[in-house]
Amino acid sequence: MHTHTVNIADINTRLDHLGATTVKLAGMVGLGGLLAAIAMGFFLPEGLNRFFHSYLVSYMFVLSLSLGALFFVMLQHLTHAGWSVVVRRLAEMVAANIPMLVVLFIPVLLGMGYLFHWIHPEVVAADPLLQSKKPYLNIPFFFVRCIAYFAIWWLLSWTMLDKSVKQDETGDPNLTLKMEKVSTFGMILFGLSLTFAAFDWLMSLTPHWYSTMYGVYYFAGSLCGFIALMIILSFLLQKKGCLLHAITREHYHDLGKLLFAFLFFWAYIGFSQYMLMWYANLPEETLWILHRQEGQWKWVSLLLLFGHFVIPFLGLLSRYPKRRKAVLCGWAVWMLLMHYIDLYWLVMPQFQQGTVPLHVIDLATFAGVAGLYVAGLVYIAKKRSLLAIKDPRLQESLTFENA
């Protein structure tokens, strides 16, 4: 193990002028993509129904990245992790992008009539099952839950970022202890809020169907997506000269191990959910799966099996790709793509069964949502250090080596 220390002054921890430029560029791409998607929504034969389903896919994608980051931050504090200090500030910033996610959630609320069947009184009146679920699936309670979810995520993420940034100024080690205490109850609130948000915003698209594992499935995908994003961000920042002497091959190795672990966890949860439905063979459970195994959707299901699990499992199994950041970044880009396809597979069969409704509106919607999300993220990052420069475990992280 290394015994030397690393001089913080040798590490570029600021975006400087890159931040303002990136915010403007990402913002323009986001607004342009979103306006183009809305315009296509008005002129497509399917109308706004097509736009709102595509928008929900992109929104749940970027939301999953911030939720995965929030879990990662709290997990590091709960486990007193030292290795991750050099990348934790990046995770804190991704997690703290909740204000932009609140703004981006407005179109989901505006499109509820297109997305959720249970919102229409005449549909509920003709369906005994929906009537039995009305105490939960109703508009006032839905809004209350949405407010609660965002309040929890906003409070937790900004508490973590605020205390971490404050420690940059004061060097007070007690702030680390406070973040650890917040993480203890925060993890419970996080687990409950993520699970029910997945139920409300994704599973209730098909209100006749249910799975108690659905929230865990979305959580597993969120962690895959976030770890992939963390690898890509680290790689791109180092390309621009930031954190060059902070994030080393050893940290990429550990991030690669986490990506490998959570892609396996995603596959395990997906298989467990599928196996239980197949074994029980209950019509109200199998219908959801059948829609994703019929017509062109069966090829998307196979793509997820091999693209989200088998291929990256084999590609990341050895030590070699985890310790070469360019190779690992390539796998991270692949996993982010598979994560988007996974969410597309969750949402779009509800819009169109049998055929995969690929359209340029999907690209425009993704550019709009992702562009604004990136603008919000960089706006947070450009005002703050990219490294927790006075964290008590920083030197441990800077000199970290894998066994």
N, C-alpha and C positions, 0 to 999 in steps of 0.2 A: 504494500500500500504506500501511496505517496505521503510524505510528511511535510512537504513544503506548503507554503500558503500562496494564494493568488492575489495579486494587487487589484483591488476593485477599480482603481483609476485606469487600468489598462483595458477595461471592458466598456464598450459603447453601450449604454443602457437607455438611449433616447432615440426616438424616431426622427427628431429634429424637423427639417423641412419636408421630409417624406410623408409625415402625418397629414399635414394640411392638403398636400397634393392628392394623396390617396382618398381622403374624405370627399373632395370635390369630384374626383373621377368616379369613385364608387357610387356617389350620390346621383350623378348624372346618368350612369348606367342603370341604376335602380329605378329612377323616375321614368326614364325612357322605356325600359322594359315593361314596367307596370302599366304605363299609358298605352303602349302597343298591345299588351294583353287584354286590357279592358276594351279597347277599340275592336279587337278581333272577337271578343265575347259578344259585342253588340251585333256583329255582322255574320257570325257563324250560324249555320242552321240550328245548332243546339242552343244558341243564345248564351245567356249568362250562366246557365247550368254548367256548361263546359268550363267556363272561366273559374267559377268558384271551386269546383272539384280540383282543378289543376292548382289553384292557389292554396288550397288546404294541404296538398302534398308538399309544396315548397315551404309553407309555413311550419308544418310539423317537422320538416327537415332542419331548418335553422333553429327552431325551438329545442330540438333534441341536442344540438351542439352545446347550447348554454346550460341545459339541465345536466348533461354529461360532465361539463366543466364544474358545475356546482358540487356534484357528487365527488369528483376528483379532489377538489380543494378540501372539503370536509373530511374526506377519507385520509388525506395526508396529515391533517391535524389530529385526527383520532388515533392514528398509528404512530404519531411522533416521528414521521418520516424525515430523514435528512437528505437522502439522495435527490428528492424532487424539488428542493427549494429553488433551484435555478430556473425551473420551468413553471413553478407554481403561480408566479405573478401573471404569466400569460393566461393561465387557467382562470385566475381571479377576474381578469378583464373580460374574457369570453363569458363567464358566468354573469358578470355585472351588466351585460347588454340587455337586460330585461326592459328598460324603458323603451327601446326600439321595438322589442317584441310586443309590448303593450300596444304601441301604435299600429304595428303590422297586424295585430289581431282584429282591428276594426273591420276590415273586409270580411273576416270570418263571421262576425256578428251580423253584418249586413246581408250576408248570403245564407243565413240559417234556413230560410224558406226553401232554398235550392238544395241544401245539403241534408237536412234532417227531416224525415217523414213525420216524426212524432210531434213536430211543431204545428201541424195542421189539425185543427179541431175535428174536421169532417173525417179525416183518416183515423184519428183516435176513436171517434164515436162508432166507427164501423169495425173496430178491431178489439176484441176482448183482452188480448194480451197487452196491447198498448194501454188499455184502460187500467190494467193492474199495475203497470209501471208508471202511471201518471203522477203519483206522489213524488217520484224522483225525476222523471223526464217531463218537466214543465218549465216554461220560460223564466218565471221569477227565480226559482231555485237554481236554474242553470246559471243565471247572471250572478247570483250570490256566490256560487262555487267558483266561477271564473275570477271574481274579485279576490276570493280567498286564495286561490292558487297563485295569482300574480303577486299578491301581498306577501305571501310566504317566500316566494323566490326572490322578490325584490329586497325584502328585509334581510334575508340570509346572505345574498350575494354582495350587497352593498355594505353590510356589516363586515364581512370578510375583507373586502377590498379597502374599506376605510381604515380599519385597524392595521392592516398590512402597510398601507401607505403612510399612516401616522408613525409606524415603527421606523420607516425610513428616516424620519425627522428626529425622533427622540431616542431610538435605540432601546426602548424600554422592553425587556424580555417578558414582563408581565402581560403585554399585549398578546404574545404567543399563547400564554395560558388562557387568556380570555377567549381567543379564537377556538381553542380546544374545547372550552366549556360550551360555547355556542354550538359547536359541531355535534355535541352529544344529543341535545334535543332537536337540533336542526336536522339531523339525519332522519329522525322519525317523521318529522313534518314533511321533509322532502319525499320520503318513500310514499307516504299517504297521498300527497298532492300530485305527484307524478302519476301514480296509479289511477287515481280518479280522473285526472285530466285526460289520460289515454282512453278511459272508459267513455268520457263525455264527448271528446272531440273526434275520436276515431271509431270506437266500437259501436257507439250509438248511431252511426251511419246505417247500420243494419240492426235495428232495435229488437228484432225477434231472436237474434243470436247473442250468445254471451260466452265468455271464457274468463275464468278467474285468473288465468295466466297471462292475459293480454297486457296488463300493465308491466309485468316483468319482461315480456317480449319487447315492448317499446323501450324499456330501460336498457336492455341488453344492446339493442341497436344504437341507442343514444351513446352508450359508452364506446362502442366501436367507432361511431362517427366522430366523437370528440377526440379520442386518442389519435385517430388518423389526422384530424385537423391540427392537433398539437404538434405532430411530427412535421406537417407541411409548414406551419407557421415558423417553427424553429429553423427549418431549412431555408425558407425565404428570407427571414430576418438575418441569418448569417450570410446569405448571399449579398445583402445590403450592408454588411459590416457590423451588424449588431450582435451582441452576446457571443462573439467569436471565441473568447477564452472562458466562457461560462458553461455553455452547453457542449459537452464533449461526446466522443464516441460511446462512452459508458452510459450517458443519459439516453442516447438514442437506443442503445441496447435494451435498457429497461423499458422505454416506451414501446419498443418492438415486442418485448415479452408481454406487456399489457395488451397490446393490440391482438396478439396471438391468443391470449387467454380469453378475451372477451368475444372474439369471433367464434371461439369454441363454445363459450357460454351461450351466445346467441343461437347457435345450431342446436345445442342441447335443449334450450327452452322451446325452440320451434318444433323439434322432433317430439318432445314430451307432449306439447299441445296437440300435435297432429295424431300421435299414437292414441291418446285418450279418446279423441273424437272418432277415430277409425274403429277402435275396439268397442266403444259404446254403440256406435252406429245409430244414433238418435237423429231423426229428421231435422229437428230444430238446430242441431249442432253441425251436421254434415253438409247442410245446404251452403253454408259460408265457404267451406273448403271446395265443394263441387264447382262453385262459380269460378274458382281459381285453378281448376284442373280441366276445364272445358274449353274447346276452341283454341284460340291463340294464347290464352292465359296459361295453358299447361307449359308452354315454352318459357314463359317468364318464371314459372315455378321451378322449372329445371335450371334456368339461368341462376336463380338464387341458390339452389342447392349446390351447384358447382362453382358459381362465381363468388358467392358470399361465404362459402365454407371450404369445399374440397380444394379448389385451386389455391386460395391464399393460405390454407392450412399447410399444404405441401410447400408453398413458396416461403413461408415464414418459419417452418419447422426447425431449420438449422440455425446455427449461430451466425453464419456468414452475412445474410441480408440484414440482420438486426444491427450489425456493427459498421455498415456502409450506408451513410445517410442518404446518398442519392438513390440507392436501390430501395431503401426503406421508404423514402418519400414516394417512389413510384408505387409501391404497394399501398401506401396510405391514400394516394389519389384513387387507386382502384377500389379500395374499401369505401371511400366516400361515395363513389359512383354506385356501388352495390347498395349502400345504405339508402340512397335516393330511390333506386329501383325497388327496394323492399317497401318503402313507404308508398310508392306508386302502386305497387301490388296490393297494398292494404286498402287504398282508397278507390282507385279507378274502376275496379270491377263493379262497384256500386253504381257507377255512372253508366257503364256499358259492359254488358256481359257477352262472352263469346269472342269478341275481337278486342285487340289492344288499341285504344283510340289515340295513337300517337299523332301529335300535331305541333306545328311551330308555336302554338300558344303555350305549350308546356315549357319551351325554351325561353319565351318572352317572360312568362310568369316567374320562372326560376331566376332569370337575370334581374327582374325587378325586386323580388324579395331578397335574394342573396346580396344584390348590390347595396340596398339600403341597410341590410344587416351588417355588412362589412364597413359601411360608412359609420354606423353607430359604434362599432367595435374600435375602429381606428381613432375615432373622436375621443373615446375613453382613454386609449393607449397613448395618444400624442401628448397628453398633459402629465403623464406619470412615467416613472422609471419602469423599464421592462424587467427589472430585477429587484428582488427584495434585498436591498443592499445592507440592511442592518439586522437581518434575521439572525438569531443566535446560532442557527445550524447552517449558515451560508458556507462557511469554510469547509464543513464536512461535505457539503454538496459539491463544492468546486473541486475538491480533491477525491471525489468518489470514484471507486473502481469496482467492477463486478468481480466476484470470486472466480 
